[in-house]
Amino acid sequence: MKQVYPQYADEVDFYAVGVFPSEDIEVYEKFRAEKDYPWPVAVPKGGLLTDLRVTIQSTKIAFDGAGVITHRASMGDGNPEIWHQVFSKLAAS
């Protein structure tokens, strides 16, 4: 995803959301910088992770402009071709 995202950065909003609500944004920002991820990070609020049924780290969820989930993947799922497809569909909607 790291290789594909920059092509869509101006068309698709993308955030990495931490999985530990007790961690603060500085922890996630430090991890983002260490991994050289180009996207912003966020801290989950309230029951977000439960509401979205996030049960494992590296869950990826794509929403269209209406808030409908259009793609869901788990750790290790996906490759550059799949991410091109997901991002291009989002950019077109």
Long-range contacts (C-beta under 8 A, 24 or more apart in sequence): 1-60, 1-78, 1-80, 1-83, 2-36, 2-37, 2-38, 3-80, 4-80, 4-83, 4-84, 4-87, 5-38, 5-39, 5-83, 5-87, 6-38, 7-84, 7-87, 8-87, 8-88, 8-90, 8-91, 9-38, 9-39, 11-87, 11-90, 11-91, 12-87, 12-90, 12-91, 14-39, 14-40, 15-39, 15-40, 15-41, 15-42, 16-40, 16-41, 16-42, 17-41, 17-42, 17-43, 17-44, 17-48, 17-49, 18-42, 18-43, 18-44, 19-44, 19-49, 19-54, 19-57, 19-59, 21-45, 21-49, 62-86, 62-90, 64-90, 64-93, 65-93
